[in-house]
Amino acid sequence: MSLKVIMPQMGESVAEGTILKWLVQEGERVAKDQSLVEISTDKIDTEVPSPVTGILQKILHSADETVPVGTVIAEINELTGEVTEEVAVEVKTPVTQSARPAQVTARIVEEEGEGEKRYSPLVRKLAREYGVNLQVVKGTGAGGRITKQDLSGYIEGVQKLKIPSGPEVEEVIPLTPIRRIIAERMVQSIKAAPHVTTTFEVDMTVIAKYREMNKDTMQKSQGVHLTYLPFIIMATASALRENPVLNSSWSDSGIIIKKYINIGIAVSLEDGLIVPVIRKADSMNLIELARESQLLAQKARDKRLKPEDVHDSTFTITNYGIAGSLFGTPIIMPPHAAILGIGAINKRPVIINDAIAIRQMAYLSLSFDHRIIDGAQADRFLSKIKNTLEEWGSKSEKVPVTESGFGGVW
Amino acid sequence: MKEITYLDAIHDALDEEMAHNKDVFLMGEDIGNYGGAFKATEGLYEKYGRWRVIDTPLSESGFTGAAIGASLMGMRPVIEMQFADFISCAFDQIVTVAAKNHYRWGGRTPIVVRTPFGGNVHGGAFHSQCPEGWFLNVPGLKIVAPSNPYDAKGLLKASIRDDDPVLYFEHKFLYRRIKGEVPDEDYTVPIGKSKVIREGNDLTVITYSAMVHIALEAAEILEGEGISTEILDLRTLMPLDKEGIYASVKKTNKVIILYETPKTGGIGGEIAALISEDIFDYLDGPIIRIGSKDTPVPYSPHMEEFYLPKADDVVTAAKKLVAY
């Protein structure tokens, strides 16, 4: 039986995907669940497994092609043992997955947003691909409509303007889907949310000692590499529980407070950035947080993240300190209300009781959406995190180390 | 290569296939001694005898049924509707029996129904119709309609060798008016493949049979006005060559579908729907259909001229579409 492989729906709002690489070539045999093709969508890069065992009969879209969700990208001739030629020719297994209504809604909204003007499907497709604002293109078609020629003329003109000195001295790197989506999201965020950044200095000495003391045991008994990150996630989750307004989204009908705490962790990749999510972070203990954050980061670097790994986060932590940065002013990831940036943890001279001491210090910066959160609330939140970290081990955070490893309920 | 007429091409295809395969035989009204109403079978009666070129009574239903029966017994009959209009008399045999044998019980029905069709020959309402649209809704049939001698010969040979029932629509207006080069050696034209017969960039005219020549005439006029027209000759109406259609539309982004059947319910609506379902994002203007008027074919030459699509109609529509 000939079976059609379609570009899968990788998330609610994903409308198209780019084929990065075919892992099986035409004519080759492929086993059920064997990785067939690498695709990239505006949410994630991932591998698509083969739905059946068979021979990859035909590749209909080659690498670097971007096609809408639901497009048939290949045909597999399923091996069932008793395939006759006639069956192979005439029976086509219907593909059940279809485009979601969400896309249709989005399209209608887009049309309304453009007011009285109407554009042909082709013009809208090209505008989407090249990121052209159609309002600025002059139309020469009937009634001032923008024709294909108008738009391609405009695009050529813009491209000439952009590269005045030729390919010898400048180079244009084509936008990857992930680059494009990062750009869109960042612009969307900075335009919509008035950003304010507040910075606290946190003494991490206690954490550093605690970590130094426990990391070998943890590695040995749990197989987890203990970094500073899980401590900060834990402190953040608890601070979010106390300050729910930080765990929210802006909407015109009201501020949506989320009762679940899903913390996104920014992971930098060679060609971009992705934010896998730790679900219900407030219900996890230190070991679980360490393990989960490590696992997600690895999956992100291996491009093995699934759609559910990147959805539904409610708050972000970005750890630019790894690269040496002292502090930053991160941009909030929509639709969150805030983002926490972690600066480098360095030994610094600090005055304690009028004496100079050497302490492990870090700047924690919080960018927040001033539509939702005021400075005092933000500082209360950040000081809660600071206190948790500085007083680690003094209260319930104590973890008894036993023969079998870490115990205790968090 | 020699230059022959569209009618010669049909004649030669029949002759060669009969010589090549003794299972091929002809049935129809006046096709024997008389050589056929349009002389498509001239000389074949003398050459192959009365058992292979059979004159039948005036009963399309009867000889179509006989052909279906013979085909089930391993023969490859080619039958002629004297005028395509008369195919309605054999409608039941074609759509209920021939089209469904293979589906119902696996029997192959390799018959070819030759149907001289089309207007512009002042034949009036009973002798000028284009009935191909009636059969587009009947899965199980193949339908071809060549526009030139090369395709006429190659498609007829392919139809005779095909194991499914094929309706072969040959246009009366083209019989002696259109000449073209045809190879001396044996060849076929594959069923199901369209052909770009003129390359262009500004719009595509999708058409077939006699209307191909109207499209060519229009393309010449349009070229003089700086508009570059691509013409896609469908050649086969069923199964439709979607790949060919989509490739051309993706290139030019603007489409006219030109056909001789009345505009309503013709193949144009089907092709327009396919384009909009499958490659909507490639359209830069509305899909335009140009067909005949929704009336019976008039007898009066002036009225018939008014009824049929003309090059001017294509030119006017094309200019509007390109400016859209």
Chai-1 contact restraints between the chains, C-beta under 6 A:
chainA,res_idxA,chainB,res_idxB,connection_type,confidence,min_distance_angstrom,max_distance_angstrom,comment,restraint_id
A,S120,B,L283,contact,1.0,0.0,6.0,A-B,restraint_1
A,S120,B,D284,contact,1.0,0.0,6.0,A-B,restraint_2
A,P121,B,F280,contact,1.0,0.0,6.0,A-B,restraint_3
A,P121,B,D281,contact,1.0,0.0,6.0,A-B,restraint_4
A,P121,B,L283,contact,1.0,0.0,6.0,A-B,restraint_5
A,L122,B,N253,contact,1.0,0.0,6.0,A-B,restraint_6
A,L122,B,Y282,contact,1.0,0.0,6.0,A-B,restraint_7
A,L122,B,L283,contact,1.0,0.0,6.0,A-B,restraint_8
A,L122,B,D284,contact,1.0,0.0,6.0,A-B,restraint_9
A,K125,B,D281,contact,1.0,0.0,6.0,A-B,restraint_10
A,G141,B,Y324,contact,1.0,0.0,6.0,A-B,restraint_11
A,A142,B,A323,contact,1.0,0.0,6.0,A-B,restraint_12
A,A142,B,Y324,contact,1.0,0.0,6.0,A-B,restraint_13
A,K148,B,N253,contact,1.0,0.0,6.0,A-B,restraint_14
A,K148,B,D284,contact,1.0,0.0,6.0,A-B,restraint_15
